[in-house]
Amino acid sequence: MKKNMGLIDKIIRSLIAAFIAILYFTNLISGTVALVLGAFAIIFIITSFVSFCPLYTPFGINTRKSKQ
């Protein structure tokens, strides 16, 4: 698994996940919406930690700076 996420991409994903968590714990979202957004938040956190997004691969997206 080749890393394809840059630092800014990981920060943005982590911030989105934190925002979803805040919405959930302040009871601004609930039910099905909370479950779907919670799943996205978990996926965002996991992909941020491993620096790899499987959806980037088929589209050839790479936000990580190349080493020269």
KOLVO-959814 format. One record per atom (N, C-alpha, C): residue number from 0; atom name; x, y, z. Coordinates in Angstrom, 3 decimals. Layout:
residues N
@num = NUM	atomo = CA	u = X	v = Y	w = Z .
...
//
This chain:
residues 68
@num = 0	atomo = N	u = 0.857	v = -1.171	w = 0.000 .
@num = 0	atomo = CA	u = 0.000	v = 0.000	w = 0.000 .
@num = 0	atomo = C	u = 0.905	v = 1.236	w = 0.000 .
@num = 1	atomo = N	u = 0.865	v = 1.985	w = -1.082 .
@num = 1	atomo = CA	u = 1.686	v = 3.180	w = -1.223 .
@num = 1	atomo = C	u = 0.925	v = 4.391	w = -0.684 .
@num = 2	atomo = N	u = 1.576	v = 5.168	w = 0.146 .
@num = 2	atomo = CA	u = 0.935	v = 6.342	w = 0.732 .
@num = 2	atomo = C	u = 0.609	v = 7.352	w = -0.369 .
@num = 3	atomo = N	u = -0.610	v = 7.914	w = -0.309 .
@num = 3	atomo = CA	u = -1.024	v = 8.868	w = -1.333 .
@num = 3	atomo = C	u = -1.725	v = 10.105	w = -0.753 .
@num = 4	atomo = N	u = -1.568	v = 10.341	w = 0.547 .
@num = 4	atomo = CA	u = -2.199	v = 11.497	w = 1.180 .
@num = 4	atomo = C	u = -1.149	v = 12.414	w = 1.789 .
@num = 5	atomo = N	u = -1.285	v = 13.696	w = 1.494 .
@num = 5	atomo = CA	u = -0.379	v = 14.681	w = 2.051 .
@num = 5	atomo = C	u = -0.845	v = 15.175	w = 3.406 .
@num = 6	atomo = N	u = -0.026	v = 16.016	w = 4.021 .
@num = 6	atomo = CA	u = -0.304	v = 16.518	w = 5.367 .
@num = 6	atomo = C	u = -1.589	v = 17.344	w = 5.412 .
@num = 7	atomo = N	u = -1.772	v = 18.228	w = 4.457 .
@num = 7	atomo = CA	u = -2.977	v = 19.078	w = 4.457 .
@num = 7	atomo = C	u = -4.227	v = 18.229	w = 4.297 .
@num = 8	atomo = N	u = -4.172	v = 17.230	w = 3.437 .
@num = 8	atomo = CA	u = -5.297	v = 16.328	w = 3.230 .
@num = 8	atomo = C	u = -5.651	v = 15.609	w = 4.533 .
@num = 9	atomo = N	u = -4.639	v = 15.142	w = 5.261 .
@num = 9	atomo = CA	u = -4.874	v = 14.444	w = 6.523 .
@num = 9	atomo = C	u = -5.463	v = 15.386	w = 7.570 .
@num = 10	atomo = N	u = -4.997	v = 16.616	w = 7.613 .
@num = 10	atomo = CA	u = -5.512	v = 17.592	w = 8.578 .
@num = 10	atomo = C	u = -6.978	v = 17.903	w = 8.290 .
@num = 11	atomo = N	u = -7.306	v = 18.099	w = 7.019 .
@num = 11	atomo = CA	u = -8.693	v = 18.410	w = 6.643 .
@num = 11	atomo = C	u = -9.615	v = 17.258	w = 7.008 .
@num = 12	atomo = N	u = -9.190	v = 16.026	w = 6.728 .
@num = 12	atomo = CA	u = -10.011	v = 14.868	w = 7.079 .
@num = 12	atomo = C	u = -10.209	v = 14.757	w = 8.589 .
@num = 13	atomo = N	u = -9.168	v = 15.017	w = 9.358 .
@num = 13	atomo = CA	u = -9.273	v = 14.951	w = 10.817 .
@num = 13	atomo = C	u = -10.208	v = 16.031	w = 11.350 .
@num = 14	atomo = N	u = -10.133	v = 17.229	w = 10.783 .
@num = 14	atomo = CA	u = -11.023	v = 18.315	w = 11.205 .
@num = 14	atomo = C	u = -12.482	v = 17.999	w = 10.888 .
@num = 15	atomo = N	u = -12.730	v = 17.419	w = 9.725 .
@num = 15	atomo = CA	u = -14.099	v = 17.033	w = 9.361 .
@num = 15	atomo = C	u = -14.621	v = 15.977	w = 10.326 .
@num = 16	atomo = N	u = -13.787	v = 14.994	w = 10.648 .
@num = 16	atomo = CA	u = -14.192	v = 13.944	w = 11.594 .
@num = 16	atomo = C	u = -14.479	v = 14.543	w = 12.965 .
@num = 17	atomo = N	u = -13.653	v = 15.477	w = 13.408 .
@num = 17	atomo = CA	u = -13.873	v = 16.128	w = 14.707 .
@num = 17	atomo = C	u = -15.174	v = 16.933	w = 14.688 .
@num = 18	atomo = N	u = -15.446	v = 17.614	w = 13.585 .
@num = 18	atomo = CA	u = -16.681	v = 18.395	w = 13.459 .
@num = 18	atomo = C	u = -17.906	v = 17.484	w = 13.529 .
@num = 19	atomo = N	u = -17.844	v = 16.339	w = 12.866 .
@num = 19	atomo = CA	u = -18.954	v = 15.382	w = 12.918 .
@num = 19	atomo = C	u = -19.140	v = 14.873	w = 14.346 .
@num = 20	atomo = N	u = -18.044	v = 14.606	w = 15.042 .
@num = 20	atomo = CA	u = -18.132	v = 14.148	w = 16.437 .
@num = 20	atomo = C	u = -18.775	v = 15.212	w = 17.314 .
@num = 21	atomo = N	u = -18.401	v = 16.462	w = 17.104 .
@num = 21	atomo = CA	u = -18.998	v = 17.557	w = 17.876 .
@num = 21	atomo = C	u = -20.498	v = 17.643	w = 17.611 .
@num = 22	atomo = N	u = -20.893	v = 17.527	w = 16.355 .
@num = 22	atomo = CA	u = -22.321	v = 17.561	w = 16.021 .
@num = 22	atomo = C	u = -23.076	v = 16.425	w = 16.712 .
@num = 23	atomo = N	u = -22.463	v = 15.255	w = 16.753 .
@num = 23	atomo = CA	u = -23.115	v = 14.105	w = 17.379 .
@num = 23	atomo = C	u = -23.228	v = 14.274	w = 18.891 .
@num = 24	atomo = N	u = -22.140	v = 14.654	w = 19.533 .
@num = 24	atomo = CA	u = -22.144	v = 14.739	w = 20.999 .
@num = 24	atomo = C	u = -22.919	v = 15.939	w = 21.536 .
@num = 25	atomo = N	u = -23.215	v = 16.918	w = 20.685 .
@num = 25	atomo = CA	u = -24.070	v = 18.023	w = 21.102 .
@num = 25	atomo = C	u = -25.518	v = 17.793	w = 20.668 .
@num = 26	atomo = N	u = -25.797	v = 16.586	w = 20.180 .
@num = 26	atomo = CA	u = -27.145	v = 16.170	w = 19.766 .
@num = 26	atomo = C	u = -27.729	v = 17.017	w = 18.641 .
@num = 27	atomo = N	u = -26.884	v = 17.534	w = 17.785 .
@num = 27	atomo = CA	u = -27.379	v = 18.269	w = 16.624 .
@num = 27	atomo = C	u = -27.701	v = 17.329	w = 15.465 .
@num = 28	atomo = N	u = -27.132	v = 16.137	w = 15.488 .
@num = 28	atomo = CA	u = -27.486	v = 15.112	w = 14.510 .
@num = 28	atomo = C	u = -27.819	v = 13.842	w = 15.275 .
@num = 29	atomo = N	u = -28.747	v = 13.074	w = 14.721 .
@num = 29	atomo = CA	u = -29.129	v = 11.816	w = 15.361 .
@num = 29	atomo = C	u = -29.730	v = 10.894	w = 14.305 .
@num = 30	atomo = N	u = -30.000	v = 9.683	w = 14.705 .
@num = 30	atomo = CA	u = -30.635	v = 8.718	w = 13.816 .
@num = 30	atomo = C	u = -29.736	v = 8.271	w = 12.684 .
@num = 31	atomo = N	u = -30.340	v = 8.086	w = 11.521 .
@num = 31	atomo = CA	u = -29.636	v = 7.593	w = 10.340 .
@num = 31	atomo = C	u = -28.541	v = 8.550	w = 9.896 .
@num = 32	atomo = N	u = -28.808	v = 9.843	w = 9.973 .
@num = 32	atomo = CA	u = -27.804	v = 10.840	w = 9.578 .
@num = 32	atomo = C	u = -26.559	v = 10.702	w = 10.451 .
@num = 33	atomo = N	u = -26.755	v = 10.514	w = 11.737 .
@num = 33	atomo = CA	u = -25.621	v = 10.364	w = 12.655 .
@num = 33	atomo = C	u = -24.833	v = 9.097	w = 12.339 .
@num = 34	atomo = N	u = -25.511	v = 8.018	w = 11.999 .
@num = 34	atomo = CA	u = -24.825	v = 6.770	w = 11.667 .
@num = 34	atomo = C	u = -24.001	v = 6.905	w = 10.390 .
@num = 35	atomo = N	u = -24.589	v = 7.508	w = 9.377 .
@num = 35	atomo = CA	u = -23.882	v = 7.670	w = 8.103 .
@num = 35	atomo = C	u = -22.685	v = 8.602	w = 8.269 .
@num = 36	atomo = N	u = -22.895	v = 9.752	w = 8.899 .
@num = 36	atomo = CA	u = -21.783	v = 10.683	w = 9.110 .
@num = 36	atomo = C	u = -20.732	v = 10.104	w = 10.044 .
@num = 37	atomo = N	u = -21.173	v = 9.317	w = 11.028 .
@num = 37	atomo = CA	u = -20.226	v = 8.659	w = 11.918 .
@num = 37	atomo = C	u = -19.351	v = 7.666	w = 11.177 .
@num = 38	atomo = N	u = -19.939	v = 6.941	w = 10.236 .
@num = 38	atomo = CA	u = -19.157	v = 6.004	w = 9.421 .
@num = 38	atomo = C	u = -18.127	v = 6.761	w = 8.592 .
@num = 39	atomo = N	u = -18.535	v = 7.880	w = 7.995 .
@num = 39	atomo = CA	u = -17.591	v = 8.703	w = 7.238 .
@num = 39	atomo = C	u = -16.470	v = 9.219	w = 8.139 .
@num = 40	atomo = N	u = -16.818	v = 9.635	w = 9.335 .
@num = 40	atomo = CA	u = -15.808	v = 10.154	w = 10.266 .
@num = 40	atomo = C	u = -14.787	v = 9.073	w = 10.622 .
@num = 41	atomo = N	u = -15.257	v = 7.872	w = 10.859 .
@num = 41	atomo = CA	u = -14.343	v = 6.769	w = 11.176 .
@num = 41	atomo = C	u = -13.430	v = 6.467	w = 9.996 .
@num = 42	atomo = N	u = -13.989	v = 6.453	w = 8.797 .
@num = 42	atomo = CA	u = -13.184	v = 6.224	w = 7.595 .
@num = 42	atomo = C	u = -12.156	v = 7.331	w = 7.425 .
@num = 43	atomo = N	u = -12.563	v = 8.581	w = 7.644 .
@num = 43	atomo = CA	u = -11.622	v = 9.705	w = 7.526 .
@num = 43	atomo = C	u = -10.472	v = 9.573	w = 8.518 .
@num = 44	atomo = N	u = -10.765	v = 9.183	w = 9.747 .
@num = 44	atomo = CA	u = -9.715	v = 9.035	w = 10.761 .
@num = 44	atomo = C	u = -8.759	v = 7.899	w = 10.386 .
@num = 45	atomo = N	u = -9.310	v = 6.772	w = 9.969 .
@num = 45	atomo = CA	u = -8.454	v = 5.633	w = 9.598 .
@num = 45	atomo = C	u = -7.562	v = 5.985	w = 8.425 .
@num = 46	atomo = N	u = -8.125	v = 6.583	w = 7.382 .
@num = 46	atomo = CA	u = -7.311	v = 6.931	w = 6.215 .
@num = 46	atomo = C	u = -6.280	v = 7.996	w = 6.550 .
@num = 47	atomo = N	u = -6.586	v = 8.865	w = 7.499 .
@num = 47	atomo = CA	u = -5.605	v = 9.871	w = 7.914 .
@num = 47	atomo = C	u = -4.422	v = 9.229	w = 8.617 .
@num = 48	atomo = N	u = -4.690	v = 8.229	w = 9.453 .
@num = 48	atomo = CA	u = -3.604	v = 7.575	w = 10.187 .
@num = 48	atomo = C	u = -2.705	v = 6.732	w = 9.288 .
@num = 49	atomo = N	u = -3.284	v = 6.090	w = 8.282 .
@num = 49	atomo = CA	u = -2.478	v = 5.233	w = 7.411 .
@num = 49	atomo = C	u = -1.959	v = 5.972	w = 6.178 .
@num = 50	atomo = N	u = -2.390	v = 7.218	w = 5.988 .
@num = 50	atomo = CA	u = -1.961	v = 8.055	w = 4.855 .
@num = 50	atomo = C	u = -2.275	v = 7.424	w = 3.504 .
@num = 51	atomo = N	u = -3.341	v = 6.669	w = 3.440 .
@num = 51	atomo = CA	u = -3.725	v = 6.017	w = 2.189 .
@num = 51	atomo = C	u = -5.227	v = 6.082	w = 2.015 .
@num = 52	atomo = N	u = -5.660	v = 6.570	w = 0.862 .
@num = 52	atomo = CA	u = -7.079	v = 6.596	w = 0.527 .
@num = 52	atomo = C	u = -7.297	v = 5.672	w = -0.669 .
@num = 53	atomo = N	u = -8.062	v = 4.589	w = -0.493 .
@num = 53	atomo = CA	u = -8.279	v = 3.647	w = -1.594 .
@num = 53	atomo = C	u = -8.983	v = 4.263	w = -2.795 .
@num = 54	atomo = N	u = -9.804	v = 5.291	w = -2.574 .
@num = 54	atomo = CA	u = -10.502	v = 5.923	w = -3.695 .
@num = 54	atomo = C	u = -9.587	v = 6.790	w = -4.547 .
@num = 55	atomo = N	u = -8.467	v = 7.202	w = -4.026 .
@num = 55	atomo = CA	u = -7.518	v = 7.988	w = -4.803 .
@num = 55	atomo = C	u = -6.823	v = 7.142	w = -5.868 .
@num = 56	atomo = N	u = -6.617	v = 5.867	w = -5.608 .
@num = 56	atomo = CA	u = -5.845	v = 5.004	w = -6.495 .
@num = 56	atomo = C	u = -6.441	v = 4.879	w = -7.898 .
@num = 57	atomo = N	u = -7.727	v = 4.540	w = -8.063 .
@num = 57	atomo = CA	u = -8.247	v = 4.392	w = -9.426 .
@num = 57	atomo = C	u = -8.260	v = 5.701	w = -10.220 .
@num = 58	atomo = N	u = -8.320	v = 6.826	w = -9.517 .
@num = 58	atomo = CA	u = -8.361	v = 8.114	w = -10.197 .
@num = 58	atomo = C	u = -6.975	v = 8.740	w = -10.356 .
@num = 59	atomo = N	u = -5.957	v = 8.086	w = -9.811 .
@num = 59	atomo = CA	u = -4.588	v = 8.579	w = -9.949 .
@num = 59	atomo = C	u = -4.303	v = 9.834	w = -9.141 .
@num = 60	atomo = N	u = -5.040	v = 10.047	w = -8.067 .
@num = 60	atomo = CA	u = -4.855	v = 11.230	w = -7.231 .
@num = 60	atomo = C	u = -3.776	v = 10.942	w = -6.195 .
@num = 61	atomo = N	u = -2.886	v = 11.900	w = -6.002 .
@num = 61	atomo = CA	u = -1.834	v = 11.784	w = -5.007 .
@num = 61	atomo = C	u = -1.572	v = 13.181	w = -4.453 .
@num = 62	atomo = N	u = -1.943	v = 13.413	w = -3.202 .
@num = 62	atomo = CA	u = -1.753	v = 14.731	w = -2.594 .
@num = 62	atomo = C	u = -0.467	v = 14.810	w = -1.797 .
@num = 63	atomo = N	u = 0.277	v = 13.722	w = -1.778 .
@num = 63	atomo = CA	u = 1.553	v = 13.693	w = -1.042 .
@num = 63	atomo = C	u = 2.664	v = 14.264	w = -1.918 .
@num = 64	atomo = N	u = 3.478	v = 15.105	w = -1.327 .
@num = 64	atomo = CA	u = 4.601	v = 15.677	w = -2.065 .
@num = 64	atomo = C	u = 5.612	v = 14.597	w = -2.360 .
@num = 65	atomo = N	u = 6.128	v = 14.602	w = -3.577 .
@num = 65	atomo = CA	u = 7.127	v = 13.594	w = -3.943 .
@num = 65	atomo = C	u = 8.495	v = 14.003	w = -3.416 .
@num = 66	atomo = N	u = 9.286	v = 12.996	w = -3.069 .
@num = 66	atomo = CA	u = 10.645	v = 13.243	w = -2.577 .
@num = 66	atomo = C	u = 11.575	v = 13.384	w = -3.773 .
@num = 67	atomo = N	u = 12.376	v = 14.436	w = -3.765 .
@num = 67	atomo = CA	u = 13.285	v = 14.645	w = -4.882 .
@num = 67	atomo = C	u = 14.705	v = 14.627	w = -4.439 .
//
